[in-house]
Amino acid sequence: MTAQSSPPAPPGPGWCHWHKGPSGTAVLVDIIEQGSGPGRQLYACNPCREQRGLRPYGEKS
Ligand SMILES: [Zn+2]
């Protein structure tokens, strides 16, 4: 187990929906609108965003 220095507060909940695992670099990339209730928020980590060309949600190209 490696001692982790406190990361600079990741904006996401620490979960990547693409590789379906915890990540310290996950950020919100999409919100799926649902018929009822709040949209489903999708987070992706750095490697997954690079692989799939994802951009943080709300970021204009
Ligand atoms: Zn990922």
N, CA, C, O and the ligand as a Tripos MOL2 file, in Angstrom:
@<TRIPOS>MOLECULE
protein
  245   243    62     0     0
PROTEIN
NO_CHARGES

@<TRIPOS>ATOM
      1 N           0.8540   -1.2020    0.0000 N.3       1 MET1
      2 CA          0.0000    0.0000    0.0000 C.3       1 MET1
      3 C           0.8880    1.2490    0.0000 C.2       1 MET1
      4 O           1.7980    1.3690    0.8190 O.2       1 MET1
      5 N           0.6280    2.1370   -0.8830 N.am      2 THR2
      6 CA          1.4310    3.3480   -0.9760 C.3       2 THR2
      7 C           0.7390    4.5100   -0.2780 C.2       2 THR2
      8 O          -0.4710    4.7000   -0.4010 O.2       2 THR2
      9 N           1.5080    5.2570    0.4340 N.am      3 ALA3
     10 CA          0.9440    6.4300    1.0930 C.3       3 ALA3
     11 C           0.6040    7.4810    0.0510 C.2       3 ALA3
     12 O           1.4580    7.9010   -0.7290 O.2       3 ALA3
     13 N          -0.6450    7.8980    0.0470 N.am      4 GLN4
     14 CA         -1.0570    8.8770   -0.9490 C.3       4 GLN4
     15 C          -1.0600   10.2790   -0.3540 C.2       4 GLN4
     16 O          -1.6790   10.5330    0.6790 O.2       4 GLN4
     17 N          -0.3620   11.1750   -1.0210 N.am      5 SER5
     18 CA         -0.4560   12.5620   -0.5970 C.3       5 SER5
     19 C          -1.8180   13.0790   -1.0300 C.2       5 SER5
     20 O          -2.3050   12.7200   -2.1020 O.2       5 SER5
     21 N          -2.4140   13.8880   -0.2370 N.am      6 SER6
     22 CA         -3.7700   14.3440   -0.5290 C.3       6 SER6
     23 C          -3.8390   14.9790   -1.9150 C.2       6 SER6
     24 O          -3.1570   15.9670   -2.1850 O.2       6 SER6
     25 N          -4.6640   14.4100   -2.7900 N.am      7 PRO7
     26 CA         -4.8050   14.9450   -4.1470 C.3       7 PRO7
     27 C          -5.5300   16.2790   -4.1270 C.2       7 PRO7
     28 O          -6.2360   16.5920   -3.1680 O.2       7 PRO7
     29 N          -5.3590   17.0670   -5.1830 N.am      8 PRO8
     30 CA         -6.0130   18.3860   -5.2450 C.3       8 PRO8
     31 C          -7.5030   18.2710   -5.5100 C.2       8 PRO8
     32 O          -7.9710   18.5480   -6.6140 O.2       8 PRO8
     33 N          -8.2340   17.8650   -4.5050 N.am      9 ALA9
     34 CA         -9.6950   17.7860   -4.5440 C.3       9 ALA9
     35 C         -10.2910   17.4950   -5.9100 C.2       9 ALA9
     36 O         -10.6430   18.4240   -6.6360 O.2       9 ALA9
     37 N         -10.4100   16.2260   -6.2750 N.am     10 PRO10
     38 CA        -11.0090   15.8830   -7.5630 C.3      10 PRO10
     39 C         -12.4430   16.3710   -7.6360 C.2      10 PRO10
     40 O         -13.1970   16.2330   -6.6730 O.2      10 PRO10
     41 N         -12.8300   16.9450   -8.7800 N.am     11 PRO11
     42 CA        -14.1750   17.5130   -8.9280 C.3      11 PRO11
     43 C         -15.2530   16.4390   -8.9930 C.2      11 PRO11
     44 O         -16.4290   16.7150   -8.7520 O.2      11 PRO11
     45 N         -14.8480   15.2090   -9.3200 N.am     12 GLY12
     46 CA        -15.8430   14.1350   -9.4350 C.3      12 GLY12
     47 C         -15.9900   13.4020   -8.1200 C.2      12 GLY12
     48 O         -15.3240   13.7190   -7.1350 O.2      12 GLY12
     49 N         -16.8730   12.4160   -8.1180 N.am     13 PRO13
     50 CA        -17.1210   11.6400   -6.9160 C.3      13 PRO13
     51 C         -16.0970   10.5290   -6.7390 C.2      13 PRO13
     52 O         -16.2350    9.6950   -5.8440 O.2      13 PRO13
     53 N         -15.0670   10.5090   -7.5860 N.am     14 GLY14
     54 CA        -14.0540    9.4730   -7.4690 C.3      14 GLY14
     55 C         -14.4350    8.1780   -8.1380 C.2      14 GLY14
     56 O         -13.9500    7.1110   -7.7640 O.2      14 GLY14
     57 N         -15.3100    8.2670   -9.1390 N.am     15 TRP15
     58 CA        -15.7290    7.0640   -9.8290 C.3      15 TRP15
     59 C         -15.7520    7.3170  -11.3280 C.2      15 TRP15
     60 O         -16.2360    8.3500  -11.7880 O.2      15 TRP15
     61 N         -15.2130    6.3450  -12.0990 N.am     16 CYS16
     62 CA        -15.2480    6.4500  -13.5510 C.3      16 CYS16
     63 C         -16.2950    5.4780  -14.0860 C.2      16 CYS16
     64 O         -16.2210    4.2740  -13.8410 O.2      16 CYS16
     65 N         -17.2710    6.0140  -14.8200 N.am     17 HIS17
     66 CA        -18.3400    5.1670  -15.3490 C.3      17 HIS17
     67 C         -17.9110    4.4190  -16.5910 C.2      17 HIS17
     68 O         -18.6310    3.5340  -17.0520 O.2      17 HIS17
     69 N         -16.7240    4.7590  -17.1610 N.am     18 TRP18
     70 CA        -16.2920    4.0970  -18.3860 C.3      18 TRP18
     71 C         -15.5420    2.8100  -18.0780 C.2      18 TRP18
     72 O         -15.8290    1.7620  -18.6560 O.2      18 TRP18
     73 N         -14.5770    2.8930  -17.1610 N.am     19 HIS19
     74 CA        -13.9170    1.6320  -16.8010 C.3      19 HIS19
     75 C         -14.5430    1.0450  -15.5340 C.2      19 HIS19
     76 O         -14.0970    0.0270  -15.0040 O.2      19 HIS19
     77 N         -15.5840    1.7220  -15.0770 N.am     20 LYS20
     78 CA        -16.3490    1.2310  -13.9360 C.3      20 LYS20
     79 C         -15.4570    0.9140  -12.7380 C.2      20 LYS20
     80 O         -15.3990   -0.2130  -12.2460 O.2      20 LYS20
     81 N         -14.7730    1.9510  -12.2980 N.am     21 GLY21
     82 CA        -13.9020    1.7690  -11.1480 C.3      21 GLY21
     83 C         -13.5960    3.1110  -10.5100 C.2      21 GLY21
     84 O         -13.8920    4.1630  -11.0780 O.2      21 GLY21
     85 N         -13.0130    3.0690   -9.3480 N.am     22 PRO22
     86 CA        -12.6640    4.2990   -8.6520 C.3      22 PRO22
     87 C         -11.5370    5.0270   -9.3670 C.2      22 PRO22
     88 O         -10.6460    4.3970   -9.9380 O.2      22 PRO22
     89 N         -11.5770    6.3310   -9.3360 N.am     23 SER23
     90 CA        -10.5330    7.1180   -9.9740 C.3      23 SER23
     91 C         -10.3950    8.4630   -9.2970 C.2      23 SER23
     92 O         -11.3880    9.0820   -8.9150 O.2      23 SER23
     93 N          -9.1720    8.9090   -9.1510 N.am     24 GLY24
     94 CA         -8.9460   10.2140   -8.5320 C.3      24 GLY24
     95 C          -8.9960   11.3360   -9.5460 C.2      24 GLY24
     96 O          -8.9100   12.5110   -9.1900 O.2      24 GLY24
     97 N          -9.1390   10.9660  -10.8380 N.am     25 THR25
     98 CA         -9.1250   11.9960  -11.8770 C.3      25 THR25
     99 C         -10.4550   12.1220  -12.6010 C.2      25 THR25
    100 O         -10.5590   12.8440  -13.5930 O.2      25 THR25
    101 N         -11.4690   11.4270  -12.1130 N.am     26 ALA26
    102 CA        -12.7620   11.4500  -12.7910 C.3      26 ALA26
    103 C         -13.4120   12.8310  -12.7050 C.2      26 ALA26
    104 O         -13.4380   13.4730  -11.6550 O.2      26 ALA26
    105 N         -13.9320   13.2550  -13.8530 N.am     27 VAL27
    106 CA        -14.6830   14.5010  -13.8810 C.3      27 VAL27
    107 C         -16.0070   14.2600  -14.5970 C.2      27 VAL27
    108 O         -16.1450   13.2940  -15.3480 O.2      27 VAL27
    109 N         -16.9670   15.1280  -14.3670 N.am     28 LEU28
    110 CA        -18.2710   14.9980  -15.0060 C.3      28 LEU28
    111 C         -18.1350   15.2660  -16.5020 C.2      28 LEU28
    112 O         -17.6380   16.3190  -16.9010 O.2      28 LEU28
    113 N         -18.5740   14.3200  -17.3280 N.am     29 VAL29
    114 CA        -18.4570   14.5050  -18.7710 C.3      29 VAL29
    115 C         -19.8100   14.5200  -19.4590 C.2      29 VAL29
    116 O         -19.9220   15.0070  -20.5840 O.2      29 VAL29
    117 N         -20.8350   13.9990  -18.8090 N.am     30 ASP30
    118 CA        -22.1380   13.9780  -19.4620 C.3      30 ASP30
    119 C         -23.2520   13.7990  -18.4410 C.2      30 ASP30
    120 O         -23.0530   13.2200  -17.3730 O.2      30 ASP30
    121 N         -24.4080   14.3000  -18.7880 N.am     31 ILE31
    122 CA        -25.5850   14.0770  -17.9540 C.3      31 ILE31
    123 C         -26.6830   13.5330  -18.8470 C.2      31 ILE31
    124 O         -27.0930   14.1790  -19.8120 O.2      31 ILE31
    125 N         -27.1520   12.3440  -18.5190 N.am     32 ILE32
    126 CA        -28.2050   11.7210  -19.3030 C.3      32 ILE32
    127 C         -29.5560   12.1580  -18.7570 C.2      32 ILE32
    128 O         -29.9120   11.8860  -17.6100 O.2      32 ILE32
    129 N         -30.2960   12.8480  -19.6250 N.am     33 GLU33
    130 CA        -31.6240   13.3260  -19.2060 C.3      33 GLU33
    131 C         -32.5500   12.1450  -18.9870 C.2      33 GLU33
    132 O         -32.5970   11.2110  -19.7880 O.2      33 GLU33
    133 N         -33.2840   12.2060  -17.8890 N.am     34 GLN34
    134 CA        -34.2380   11.1520  -17.5970 C.3      34 GLN34
    135 C         -35.6390   11.7250  -17.5250 C.2      34 GLN34
    136 O         -35.8220   12.9190  -17.2880 O.2      34 GLN34
    137 N         -36.6210   10.8720  -17.7300 N.am     35 GLY35
    138 CA        -38.0010   11.3280  -17.7480 C.3      35 GLY35
    139 C         -38.4110   11.9480  -16.4270 C.2      35 GLY35
    140 O         -39.1560   12.9270  -16.3890 O.2      35 GLY35
    141 N         -37.9190   11.3700  -15.3520 N.am     36 SER36
    142 CA        -38.2640   11.8900  -14.0430 C.3      36 SER36
    143 C         -37.0240   11.9230  -13.1710 C.2      36 SER36
    144 O         -36.1120   11.1090  -13.3160 O.2      36 SER36
    145 N         -37.0130   12.8690  -12.2790 N.am     37 GLY37
    146 CA        -35.8710   12.9720  -11.3900 C.3      37 GLY37
    147 C         -34.6940   13.6260  -12.0770 C.2      37 GLY37
    148 O         -34.7770   13.9870  -13.2510 O.2      37 GLY37
    149 N         -33.6050   13.7810  -11.3590 N.am     38 PRO38
    150 CA        -32.4090   14.4270  -11.9000 C.3      38 PRO38
    151 C         -31.7530   13.5560  -12.9600 C.2      38 PRO38
    152 O         -31.9310   12.3380  -12.9650 O.2      38 PRO38
    153 N         -30.9910   14.1790  -13.8600 N.am     39 GLY39
    154 CA        -30.2850   13.4340  -14.8930 C.3      39 GLY39
    155 C         -29.2280   12.5490  -14.2750 C.2      39 GLY39
    156 O         -28.7690   12.7790  -13.1560 O.2      39 GLY39
    157 N         -28.8490   11.5210  -15.0390 N.am     40 ARG40
    158 CA        -27.8200   10.6070  -14.5420 C.3      40 ARG40
    159 C         -26.4610   11.1660  -14.9210 C.2      40 ARG40
    160 O         -26.1650   11.3710  -16.0980 O.2      40 ARG40
    161 N         -25.6520   11.4040  -13.9240 N.am     41 GLN41
    162 CA        -24.3570   12.0130  -14.1560 C.3      41 GLN41
    163 C         -23.3190   10.9490  -14.4600 C.2      41 GLN41
    164 O         -23.2030    9.9490  -13.7510 O.2      41 GLN41
    165 N         -22.5580   11.1860  -15.5410 N.am     42 LEU42
    166 CA        -21.5150   10.2440  -15.9200 C.3      42 LEU42
    167 C         -20.1460   10.8940  -15.7390 C.2      42 LEU42
    168 O         -19.8950   12.0070  -16.2020 O.2      42 LEU42
    169 N         -19.2840   10.1770  -15.0630 N.am     43 TYR43
    170 CA        -17.9470   10.6760  -14.8170 C.3      43 TYR43
    171 C         -16.9280    9.8070  -15.5440 C.2      43 TYR43
    172 O         -17.1070    8.5940  -15.6600 O.2      43 TYR43
    173 N         -15.8640   10.4270  -16.0310 N.am     44 ALA44
    174 CA        -14.8010    9.6820  -16.6960 C.3      44 ALA44
    175 C         -13.4410   10.1700  -16.2010 C.2      44 ALA44
    176 O         -13.2360   11.3560  -15.9430 O.2      44 ALA44
    177 N         -12.5210    9.2150  -16.0780 N.am     45 CYS45
    178 CA        -11.1900    9.5560  -15.5880 C.3      45 CYS45
    179 C         -10.3200   10.0480  -16.7560 C.2      45 CYS45
    180 O         -10.7300    9.9930  -17.9150 O.2      45 CYS45
    181 N          -9.1380   10.5190  -16.4350 N.am     46 ASN46
    182 CA         -8.2400   11.0510  -17.4560 C.3      46 ASN46
    183 C          -7.9540   10.0630  -18.5770 C.2      46 ASN46
    184 O          -8.1640   10.4060  -19.7400 O.2      46 ASN46
    185 N          -7.4810    8.8410  -18.2830 N.am     47 PRO47
    186 CA         -7.1700    7.8880  -19.3550 C.3      47 PRO47
    187 C          -8.3800    7.5910  -20.2360 C.2      47 PRO47
    188 O          -8.2530    7.5320  -21.4590 O.2      47 PRO47
    189 N          -9.5370    7.4060  -19.6380 N.am     48 CYS48
    190 CA        -10.7380    7.1030  -20.4160 C.3      48 CYS48
    191 C         -11.1270    8.2910  -21.2890 C.2      48 CYS48
    192 O         -11.5780    8.1040  -22.4190 O.2      48 CYS48
    193 N         -10.9600    9.4940  -20.7860 N.am     49 ARG49
    194 CA        -11.3040   10.6730  -21.5900 C.3      49 ARG49
    195 C         -10.3600   10.7880  -22.7780 C.2      49 ARG49
    196 O         -10.7830   11.1450  -23.8770 O.2      49 ARG49
    197 N          -9.0850   10.4870  -22.5630 N.am     50 GLU50
    198 CA         -8.1260   10.5610  -23.6660 C.3      50 GLU50
    199 C          -8.4360    9.4990  -24.7080 C.2      50 GLU50
    200 O          -8.4020    9.7640  -25.9100 O.2      50 GLU50
    201 N          -8.7390    8.2870  -24.2340 N.am     51 GLN51
    202 CA         -9.0050    7.1890  -25.1550 C.3      51 GLN51
    203 C         -10.2430    7.4500  -25.9960 C.2      51 GLN51
    204 O         -10.2930    7.0880  -27.1710 O.2      51 GLN51
    205 N         -11.2290    8.0730  -25.3970 N.am     52 ARG52
    206 CA        -12.5140    8.2240  -26.0860 C.3      52 ARG52
    207 C         -12.7980    9.6380  -26.5340 C.2      52 ARG52
    208 O         -13.8700    9.9270  -27.0670 O.2      52 ARG52
    209 N         -11.8350   10.5220  -26.3180 N.am     53 GLY53
    210 CA        -12.0150   11.8820  -26.7840 C.3      53 GLY53
    211 C         -13.1350   12.6100  -26.0610 C.2      53 GLY53
    212 O         -13.8470   13.4240  -26.6490 O.2      53 GLY53
    213 N         -13.2800   12.3060  -24.7830 N.am     54 LEU54
    214 CA        -14.3340   12.9400  -24.0080 C.3      54 LEU54
    215 C         -13.8440   14.2640  -23.4410 C.2      54 LEU54
    216 O         -12.6690   14.4200  -23.1070 O.2      54 LEU54
    217 N         -14.7520   15.1970  -23.3420 N.am     55 ARG55
    218 CA        -14.4070   16.4700  -22.7270 C.3      55 ARG55
    219 C         -15.2880   16.6940  -21.5090 C.2      55 ARG55
    220 O         -16.4280   16.2320  -21.4590 O.2      55 ARG55
    221 N         -14.7500   17.4090  -20.5280 N.am     56 PRO56
    222 CA        -15.5620   17.6910  -19.3430 C.3      56 PRO56
    223 C         -16.8910   18.3350  -19.7190 C.2      56 PRO56
    224 O         -16.9630   19.1410  -20.6470 O.2      56 PRO56
    225 N         -17.9150   17.9770  -19.0050 N.am     57 TYR57
    226 CA        -19.2500   18.4780  -19.2910 C.3      57 TYR57
    227 C         -19.2880   19.9910  -19.2380 C.2      57 TYR57
    228 O         -18.7870   20.6170  -18.3050 O.2      57 TYR57
    229 N         -19.9050   20.5680  -20.2830 N.am     58 GLY58
    230 CA        -20.0650   22.0210  -20.2760 C.3      58 GLY58
    231 C         -18.8930   22.7480  -20.9110 C.2      58 GLY58
    232 O         -18.9460   23.9580  -21.1310 O.2      58 GLY58
    233 N         -17.8200   21.9940  -21.2070 N.am     59 GLU59
    234 CA        -16.6630   22.6320  -21.8140 C.3      59 GLU59
    235 C         -16.8660   22.7390  -23.3270 C.2      59 GLU59
    236 O         -17.0800   21.7320  -24.0020 O.2      59 GLU59
    237 N         -16.7970   23.9440  -23.8470 N.am     60 LYS60
    238 CA        -17.0090   24.1330  -25.2820 C.3      60 LYS60
    239 C         -15.7700   23.7370  -26.0610 C.2      60 LYS60
    240 O         -14.6430   23.8950  -25.5910 O.2      60 LYS60
    241 N         -15.9950   23.2210  -27.2520 N.am     61 SER61
    242 CA        -14.8600   22.7750  -28.0740 C.3      61 SER61
    243 C         -14.0960   23.9760  -28.6300 C.2      61 SER61
    244 O         -13.1100   23.8030  -29.3460 O.2      61 SER61
    245 ZN        -11.8290    5.4420  -16.5250 Zn       62 ZN62
@<TRIPOS>BOND
     1     1     2 1
     2     2     3 1
     3     3     4 2
     4     3     5 am
     5     5     6 1
     6     6     7 1
     7     7     8 2
     8     7     9 am
     9     9    10 1
    10    10    11 1
    11    11    12 2
    12    11    13 am
    13    13    14 1
    14    14    15 1
    15    15    16 2
    16    15    17 am
    17    17    18 1
    18    18    19 1
    19    19    20 2
    20    19    21 am
    21    21    22 1
    22    22    23 1
    23    23    24 2
    24    23    25 am
    25    25    26 1
    26    26    27 1
    27    27    28 2
    28    27    29 am
    29    29    30 1
    30    30    31 1
    31    31    32 2
    32    31    33 am
    33    33    34 1
    34    34    35 1
    35    35    36 2
    36    35    37 am
    37    37    38 1
    38    38    39 1
    39    39    40 2
    40    39    41 am
    41    41    42 1
    42    42    43 1
    43    43    44 2
    44    43    45 am
    45    45    46 1
    46    46    47 1
    47    47    48 2
    48    47    49 am
    49    49    50 1
    50    50    51 1
    51    51    52 2
    52    51    53 am
    53    53    54 1
    54    54    55 1
    55    55    56 2
    56    55    57 am
    57    57    58 1
    58    58    59 1
    59    59    60 2
    60    59    61 am
    61    61    62 1
    62    62    63 1
    63    63    64 2
    64    63    65 am
    65    65    66 1
    66    66    67 1
    67    67    68 2
    68    67    69 am
    69    69    70 1
    70    70    71 1
    71    71    72 2
    72    71    73 am
    73    73    74 1
    74    74    75 1
    75    75    76 2
    76    75    77 am
    77    77    78 1
    78    78    79 1
    79    79    80 2
    80    79    81 am
    81    81    82 1
    82    82    83 1
    83    83    84 2
    84    83    85 am
    85    85    86 1
    86    86    87 1
    87    87    88 2
    88    87    89 am
    89    89    90 1
    90    90    91 1
    91    91    92 2
    92    91    93 am
    93    93    94 1
    94    94    95 1
    95    95    96 2
    96    95    97 am
    97    97    98 1
    98    98    99 1
    99    99   100 2
   100    99   101 am
   101   101   102 1
   102   102   103 1
   103   103   104 2
   104   103   105 am
   105   105   106 1
   106   106   107 1
   107   107   108 2
   108   107   109 am
   109   109   110 1
   110   110   111 1
   111   111   112 2
   112   111   113 am
   113   113   114 1
   114   114   115 1
   115   115   116 2
   116   115   117 am
   117   117   118 1
   118   118   119 1
   119   119   120 2
   120   119   121 am
   121   121   122 1
   122   122   123 1
   123   123   124 2
   124   123   125 am
   125   125   126 1
   126   126   127 1
   127   127   128 2
   128   127   129 am
   129   129   130 1
   130   130   131 1
   131   131   132 2
   132   131   133 am
   133   133   134 1
   134   134   135 1
   135   135   136 2
   136   135   137 am
   137   137   138 1
   138   138   139 1
   139   139   140 2
   140   139   141 am
   141   141   142 1
   142   142   143 1
   143   143   144 2
   144   143   145 am
   145   145   146 1
   146   146   147 1
   147   147   148 2
   148   147   149 am
   149   149   150 1
   150   150   151 1
   151   151   152 2
   152   151   153 am
   153   153   154 1
   154   154   155 1
   155   155   156 2
   156   155   157 am
   157   157   158 1
   158   158   159 1
   159   159   160 2
   160   159   161 am
   161   161   162 1
   162   162   163 1
   163   163   164 2
   164   163   165 am
   165   165   166 1
   166   166   167 1
   167   167   168 2
   168   167   169 am
   169   169   170 1
   170   170   171 1
   171   171   172 2
   172   171   173 am
   173   173   174 1
   174   174   175 1
   175   175   176 2
   176   175   177 am
   177   177   178 1
   178   178   179 1
   179   179   180 2
   180   179   181 am
   181   181   182 1
   182   182   183 1
   183   183   184 2
   184   183   185 am
   185   185   186 1
   186   186   187 1
   187   187   188 2
   188   187   189 am
   189   189   190 1
   190   190   191 1
   191   191   192 2
   192   191   193 am
   193   193   194 1
   194   194   195 1
   195   195   196 2
   196   195   197 am
   197   197   198 1
   198   198   199 1
   199   199   200 2
   200   199   201 am
   201   201   202 1
   202   202   203 1
   203   203   204 2
   204   203   205 am
   205   205   206 1
   206   206   207 1
   207   207   208 2
   208   207   209 am
   209   209   210 1
   210   210   211 1
   211   211   212 2
   212   211   213 am
   213   213   214 1
   214   214   215 1
   215   215   216 2
   216   215   217 am
   217   217   218 1
   218   218   219 1
   219   219   220 2
   220   219   221 am
   221   221   222 1
   222   222   223 1
   223   223   224 2
   224   223   225 am
   225   225   226 1
   226   226   227 1
   227   227   228 2
   228   227   229 am
   229   229   230 1
   230   230   231 1
   231   231   232 2
   232   231   233 am
   233   233   234 1
   234   234   235 1
   235   235   236 2
   236   235   237 am
   237   237   238 1
   238   238   239 1
   239   239   240 2
   240   239   241 am
   241   241   242 1
   242   242   243 1
   243   243   244 2
@<TRIPOS>SUBSTRUCTURE
     1 MET1         2 RESIDUE 1 A MET
     2 THR2         6 RESIDUE 1 A THR
     3 ALA3        10 RESIDUE 1 A ALA
     4 GLN4        14 RESIDUE 1 A GLN
     5 SER5        18 RESIDUE 1 A SER
     6 SER6        22 RESIDUE 1 A SER
     7 PRO7        26 RESIDUE 1 A PRO
     8 PRO8        30 RESIDUE 1 A PRO
     9 ALA9        34 RESIDUE 1 A ALA
    10 PRO10       38 RESIDUE 1 A PRO
    11 PRO11       42 RESIDUE 1 A PRO
    12 GLY12       46 RESIDUE 1 A GLY
    13 PRO13       50 RESIDUE 1 A PRO
    14 GLY14       54 RESIDUE 1 A GLY
    15 TRP15       58 RESIDUE 1 A TRP
    16 CYS16       62 RESIDUE 1 A CYS
    17 HIS17       66 RESIDUE 1 A HIS
    18 TRP18       70 RESIDUE 1 A TRP
    19 HIS19       74 RESIDUE 1 A HIS
    20 LYS20       78 RESIDUE 1 A LYS
    21 GLY21       82 RESIDUE 1 A GLY
    22 PRO22       86 RESIDUE 1 A PRO
    23 SER23       90 RESIDUE 1 A SER
    24 GLY24       94 RESIDUE 1 A GLY
    25 THR25       98 RESIDUE 1 A THR
    26 ALA26      102 RESIDUE 1 A ALA
    27 VAL27      106 RESIDUE 1 A VAL
    28 LEU28      110 RESIDUE 1 A LEU
    29 VAL29      114 RESIDUE 1 A VAL
    30 ASP30      118 RESIDUE 1 A ASP
    31 ILE31      122 RESIDUE 1 A ILE
    32 ILE32      126 RESIDUE 1 A ILE
    33 GLU33      130 RESIDUE 1 A GLU
    34 GLN34      134 RESIDUE 1 A GLN
    35 GLY35      138 RESIDUE 1 A GLY
    36 SER36      142 RESIDUE 1 A SER
    37 GLY37      146 RESIDUE 1 A GLY
    38 PRO38      150 RESIDUE 1 A PRO
    39 GLY39      154 RESIDUE 1 A GLY
    40 ARG40      158 RESIDUE 1 A ARG
    41 GLN41      162 RESIDUE 1 A GLN
    42 LEU42      166 RESIDUE 1 A LEU
    43 TYR43      170 RESIDUE 1 A TYR
    44 ALA44      174 RESIDUE 1 A ALA
    45 CYS45      178 RESIDUE 1 A CYS
    46 ASN46      182 RESIDUE 1 A ASN
    47 PRO47      186 RESIDUE 1 A PRO
    48 CYS48      190 RESIDUE 1 A CYS
    49 ARG49      194 RESIDUE 1 A ARG
    50 GLU50      198 RESIDUE 1 A GLU
    51 GLN51      202 RESIDUE 1 A GLN
    52 ARG52      206 RESIDUE 1 A ARG
    53 GLY53      210 RESIDUE 1 A GLY
    54 LEU54      214 RESIDUE 1 A LEU
    55 ARG55      218 RESIDUE 1 A ARG
    56 PRO56      222 RESIDUE 1 A PRO
    57 TYR57      226 RESIDUE 1 A TYR
    58 GLY58      230 RESIDUE 1 A GLY
    59 GLU59      234 RESIDUE 1 A GLU
    60 LYS60      238 RESIDUE 1 A LYS
    61 SER61      242 RESIDUE 1 A SER
    62 ZN62       245 GROUP 0 **** ****
